[in-house]
Amino acid sequence: MEVIDGNRIAAALIAELKAEVAAITGRKPCIALVRVGDDPASVSYVKKKGQTAAEIGIESRILLPPAAIGQAALERLVESLNGDAGVDGILVQSPLPGGLDERAVFGRIAPEKDVDGFHPVNLGKVVQGDESGFSPCTPAGIMELLARSAVNLEGKHVVVLGRSLIVGRPAALLALQNRAGANATVTVCHSRTLDLPSLARQADVLIAAIGRPGFVTADLVKPGAVVIDVGINRVADPARKSGHRLVGDVDFPSVSPIASMITPVPGGVGPMTVAMLMRNTVKAFRLRRGG
Amino acid sequence: MEVIDGNRIAAALIAELKAEVAAITGRKPCIALVRVGDDPASVSYVKKKGQTAAEIGIESRILLPPAAIGQAALERLVESLNGDAGVDGILVQSPLPGGLDERAVFGRIAPEKDVDGFHPVNLGKVVQGDESGFSPCTPAGIMELLARSAVNLEGKHVVVLGRSLIVGRPAALLALQNRAGANATVTVCHSRTLDLPSLARQADVLIAAIGRPGFVTADLVKPGAVVIDVGINRVADPARKSGHRLVGDVDFPSVSPIASMITPVPGGVGPMTVAMLMRNTVKAFRLRRGG
């Protein structure tokens, strides 16, 4: 059994992007990071994104409107970033505070600056397999993790647990695409699935993205399967200073002995999400410059 | 076993649309049908669409540019229809003659007039489950056929054979949506799938859209399954005046005795595609009028 080291793979990707950005003459790529309010997880994610951008040499602008900003003002802020020639990518950190319409905000981002990949045009391009768009960062990061771990999905049965717009649905579409490394047979299970265990056990590659700590136990996994754990669940842990720890959707102790490969939490898919955001930002920069 | 009568169900939908259009005061909905060149199947499809529009009371404008029109001129034609306030829906008949970039042409249609549902914005809305867009007509017609045959997909295992952009992928996304009548567990198989029969046999609802005449034989079908045949294959038949007949992807004689419900070819999914195009046109009219 091999533990897929997301930190190591993300670091390799970041080093490649750093070299690529260093070779850019003139203005460097720039990402605008919009964080509305002070949700602690959002604070930590946006900080990490800014740090990774700096490490690569990508400029970042952090905008911190208050939670009370209101829908219209937030959309105007996005529009001003759309019109700012110095901004290549725009990320509005999810989730937005209650009362704000996230889909409307994401739909307002100019598709060519939508480095998070949630504008319908970019989701549509994922359906089409049109690589001129931006794929959502977490599922794109899963595909990259698999490719860099020499897992070729062709002909494999990929079972995705969860049908979220952020992970499950786009992950299924990416695995299904007609291109090298993809070409998987794909099943999507979710909360309404009647016999999830029997489908999960058929997976050559099992992608767990349901947000339930330790849900995937060994009896749901075919021996030798590749197991990708997308869950990031906070569970109480009085033994820690923070009072909590992060666990995945996979019960690592029982599943890891029978999987052929498995991603840990933390240190698996998580670091790839940030790295793919940076790759999308460099791509946006190049597309906008006509390179 | 029940044969799902697509002609009857499409006729019911067309009658509803006719009543709806009759109640519209002033200008009626209008669809522009663009057929490039003289492909015999395209001639027949566009004719049928024009006839159905007339039956409902939808105005149609048929544009017949020559196969030699060229990419730029065809895109200009689409742009002129985008800008024409009297046109609510635009359909460019697929397939286009060789040398023309179909995806670029479809991407040029204004999303709010894209009644065929192939613009990336509308495909993205299918991913999102955003009902303000237009779903591709054939998969939307399958969903409508199932709903009007009292087949509720919730918790059912839908296996889609084929991953085309026109049928397989959007059908999978529609069945997976989080809404009443959908909520299915979905598997997509295709040419690279290693053990298609064992997956097909797990289907509660089997959707065949691979374009191989009679491919689905009884050994691929679970007894009691609902079988939807999307194939329209021309096979030689010297006994017919035309020299050919249309057959589906399903071997009807062997499958029909074990299915609980099955669509025939012709007279199953086919009539629904045209009816859904008309429904999308009326929807486009209402959305553009702000109704």
Interface residues (C-beta under 8 A of the other chain):
Chain A: R103 H119 P120 V121 N122 L123 G124 K125 V126 V127 Q128 D130 G133 E154 G155 H157 R163 L165 R169 P170 A172 L173 L176 N178 N183 A184 T185 V186 T187 V188 C189 H190 R192 T193 L194 L199
Chain B: R103 H119 P120 V121 N122 L123 G124 K125 V126 V127 Q128 D130 G133 E154 G155 H157 R163 L165 R169 P170 A172 L173 L176 N178 N183 A184 T185 V186 T187 V188 C189 H190 R192 T193 L194 L199
